[in-house]
Each structure stands twice: as structure tokens, then as C-alpha cells.
Amino acid sequence: MKEKGIIFDLDGTLWEVIDATYNSAKEVTTKYNLKEVSKEVICNVFGKNKIEASQMYFPYLDLEKAVKLLDEISNINVEYLTKNGGNLYPNLKKTLDNLKERYELFIVSNSGNIKYVEAFIISAHLEGYFKSYIAASAINITKAEAIKKVISENKLKEAVYVGDTKHDLESSELARVPFIQAKYGFGENLNTKYYVNTLEELPEVVNKIFN
């Protein structure tokens, strides 16, 4: 059993699904004659928990209604992405092949729907690559708690978290694991100690941290 693990964020780190999410949201807002959710809002929502995302999508509705609408959008999006996939970042599979030879791989997303993570794995044909994965909002825990859960349950002696946003950085700090910023994602420049400009750079940075 490998004792070192790489835990990945999903959106802005492994794939990008702005257009698919926008179209799913538009289907729901058109159905109920609601204000369209812009791509700018969608980009800012990635990485947020379910409650935060609901409030950003529908700030003019009460929370219960907003959450129900977000769930409906999520279900449509998952169905589409499972069949059609999203935009994978370049050299994803090649990079994961390199990493999985030495390390256990995991996903911790803030999604409120575990099927969203599974849509990525199925559509990208990455079954068997990730030892486990968590959609934190779906089980009402924070991303930091989800990172700790992965480390504890898999008895990892060392781990890193790879993400793209300030929230990912803060979650890593709370979980007390090194953070690698994916600068190609949705986040701003966080002035982090470790970062990659492309996925292909990841193995070298990970090896530097672990060794």
C-alpha cells in the first residue's frame, strides 16, 4: 500500500465545464422564467459549497427554493457530462499515469452531488485511477474535513492537495497539508510556495515536496 497521496480538486484542476453548466442552468431558469445565471457567476461558483452556490445562483430567492433549483441544475448537468464529458486539461491521463505509479490518487470536490465526480471519472475513462473520492457538500462537511478524512481513512503518512482557488489553499492550510496551485484554473495568483502552470509540471513539483 502506498503511504503518500495526491488529493485533487476537480473544477479548474482536472477539468473545466463552464459551457455545460451554463446550458444546464439556462434550461432550468428558462423552465421557471427566472433570471439567467451568467457564465461569470458560474465561474465564481466553482469550488463553493452547496449553500454558497445556491445563494450565488439565486440571490433573490429563499434558500430552500434556491437549493432545490441548484439540485435540478446539478442533475441535468451530471446526465449531460456523464454522456458527453467536459473539457479535460491537456495531458491529464499521461500525468495521472505518471503519478499513480508512486502515489495514491484521490479527489476532494466541494460538489453537492457525488454523481458529479463520477461523471468526470466515467466520461474521462479514468475508472481505477482514484482510490476514493468525496463530494464534501453532499455529506455536509467542509473541504478541509474531507481532506483530513481521506488522509485518515487511507492511513497516508504524507499528502498534498492540488487546487486552483483561495478556498482550496485555505482548506489545505486547515488540513495541514502542502498546497499546489493549478495556475491554469479559476483562481487568482495566490503567491503559493508550490504551483504548476500546466498539469505536466505536477510530477516534478510533487516529487520535490515528498522527497
C-alpha positions in Angstrom: 0.0 0.0 0.0 1.3 3.4 -1.0 1.7 5.8 2.0 1.8 9.0 0.1 -1.2 10.5 -1.6 -2.2 13.3 -4.0 -5.6 14.7 -3.4 -7.1 16.7 -6.3 -9.7 19.4 -6.5 -11.9 18.8 -9.6 -13.2 22.0 -11.3 -10.3 24.2 -12.5 -7.8 21.5 -11.7 -8.8 18.3 -13.6 -11.5 19.7 -16.0 -13.4 22.7 -17.0 -17.2 22.6 -17.6 -18.4 26.2 -17.8 -20.4 25.8 -21.0 -22.1 22.6 -19.9 -23.0 24.1 -16.5 -24.3 27.3 -18.2 -26.5 25.4 -20.5 -27.9 23.2 -17.6 -28.6 26.4 -15.6 -30.2 28.1 -18.6 -32.6 25.1 -19.1 -33.8 25.4 -15.5 -34.1 29.2 -15.5 -36.0 29.2 -18.8 -38.3 26.5 -17.4 -39.3 28.6 -14.4 -39.0 32.0 -16.1 -36.2 33.1 -13.8 -33.2 35.4 -14.4 -30.5 33.7 -16.4 -27.3 32.7 -14.5 -24.3 34.2 -16.2 -21.1 32.5 -17.1 -19.3 34.9 -14.8 -21.4 33.8 -11.8 -20.8 30.1 -12.8 -17.1 30.7 -12.9 -17.2 32.3 -9.4 -19.3 29.4 -8.0 -16.9 26.6 -8.8 -15.3 25.4 -5.5 -18.1 26.8 -3.4 -20.3 24.6 -1.2 -23.9 23.9 -2.0 -25.4 26.6 0.2 -23.0 29.3 -1.1 -23.6 28.1 -4.7 -27.4 28.3 -4.3 -27.2 31.8 -2.9 -24.9 33.0 -5.7 -27.1 31.5 -8.4 -30.4 32.7 -7.0 -29.7 35.6 -4.5 -33.3 36.8 -4.9 -34.9 33.5 -3.8 -35.2 32.0 -0.3 -32.6 29.4 0.4 -34.8 26.3 0.3 -36.1 27.2 -3.2 -32.6 28.1 -4.4 -31.2 24.8 -3.2 -33.9 22.8 -4.9 -33.2 24.7 -8.2 -29.5 24.0 -7.8 -30.2 20.3 -7.3 -32.2 20.3 -10.5 -29.4 22.0 -12.4 -26.9 19.6 -11.0 -28.9 16.6 -12.1 -29.2 17.8 -15.6 -25.5 18.7 -15.7 -24.5 15.3 -14.4 -26.6 13.5 -17.0 -25.0 15.6 -19.8 -21.5 15.3 -18.5 -21.6 11.6 -17.9 -22.5 11.1 -21.6 -20.5 13.9 -23.2 -17.8 14.7 -20.8 -16.2 18.1 -20.1 -13.0 19.9 -21.2 -10.1 17.9 -19.7 -6.9 19.8 -19.1 -4.1 18.9 -21.6 -2.1 15.7 -20.8 -4.4 14.7 -17.9 -4.2 10.9 -18.4 -0.5 11.0 -19.2 0.2 12.9 -16.0 -2.0 10.7 -13.9 -0.3 7.6 -15.3 3.0 9.0 -14.2 1.8 9.9 -10.7 -0.2 6.7 -9.9 3.0 4.6 -10.2 4.3 6.1 -7.0 1.3 7.7 -5.2 -2.3 7.0 -4.3 -4.7 9.4 -6.1 -7.9 10.9 -4.7 -10.5 13.6 -5.5 -12.0 16.0 -2.9 -14.6 18.3 -4.5 -16.9 20.7 -2.8 -19.8 19.5 -5.0 -23.1 18.7 -3.5 -23.6 15.7 -5.8 -21.2 12.7 -5.7 -22.5 11.7 -9.2 -20.8 14.9 -10.5 -17.4 13.5 -9.5 -18.4 10.1 -11.0 -19.4 11.9 -14.3 -15.9 13.1 -14.6 -14.4 9.7 -13.9 -16.7 7.9 -16.3 -16.6 10.4 -19.2 -12.8 10.7 -18.9 -12.4 6.9 -18.8 -10.4 7.1 -15.5 -12.0 4.2 -13.7 -9.5 2.7 -11.3 -7.2 5.8 -11.2 -8.6 7.2 -8.0 -8.6 5.2 -4.8 -11.5 7.2 -3.4 -13.3 10.5 -3.9 -15.5 12.8 -1.9 -18.1 15.4 -2.7 -17.9 17.4 0.5 -21.1 19.3 0.4 -23.1 16.1 -0.3 -22.1 14.8 3.1 -22.2 18.2 4.9 -18.6 18.5 5.7 -16.0 21.1 4.7 -13.4 20.6 2.1 -10.7 20.7 4.8 -12.6 18.0 6.7 -12.9 15.9 3.6 -9.1 16.2 3.0 -8.5 15.0 6.6 -11.0 12.2 6.1 -9.1 10.9 3.0 -5.8 11.0 4.9 -7.1 9.3 7.9 -9.1 6.5 6.2 -6.3 5.7 3.8 -3.6 5.9 6.5 -1.5 8.3 4.5 1.8 9.4 6.0 2.1 12.3 3.6 -0.3 14.1 1.3 -0.6 17.2 -0.9 -3.7 18.9 -2.2 -3.8 20.2 -5.7 -6.4 23.0 -6.4 -6.8 26.4 -8.0 -8.6 28.8 -5.7 -8.1 30.7 -2.5 -10.6 28.4 -0.8 -8.6 25.4 -1.9 -5.5 27.0 -0.3 -7.3 27.8 2.9 -8.7 24.2 3.1 -5.2 22.8 2.7 -3.9 25.0 5.4 -6.7 23.9 7.7 -6.0 20.3 6.9 -2.2 20.9 7.4 -1.1 19.6 4.0 1.1 21.3 1.4 -0.9 23.0 -1.4 0.0 23.1 -5.1 -1.9 25.8 -7.0 -3.0 24.9 -10.5 -2.5 28.4 -12.0 -4.3 27.4 -15.2 -7.6 27.1 -13.3 -10.1 29.6 -12.0 -8.1 31.1 -9.1 -6.1 34.3 -9.0 -2.4 34.4 -8.2 -2.2 33.2 -4.6 1.6 33.6 -4.3 1.9 30.0 -3.1 5.1 28.2 -2.5 4.2 25.4 -4.8 2.4 25.8 -8.1 2.1 24.5 -11.7 1.3 26.3 -14.9 0.3 23.1 -16.7 -0.6 19.6 -15.5 2.6 18.2 -17.0 4.6 20.1 -14.4 2.9 18.3 -11.5 5.0 15.2 -11.1 8.2 17.2 -10.7 6.6 19.5 -8.0 5.1 16.6 -6.1 8.4 14.7 -6.1 10.1 17.8 -4.7 7.6 18.0 -1.8 7.7 14.4 -1.0 11.4 13.9 -1.4 
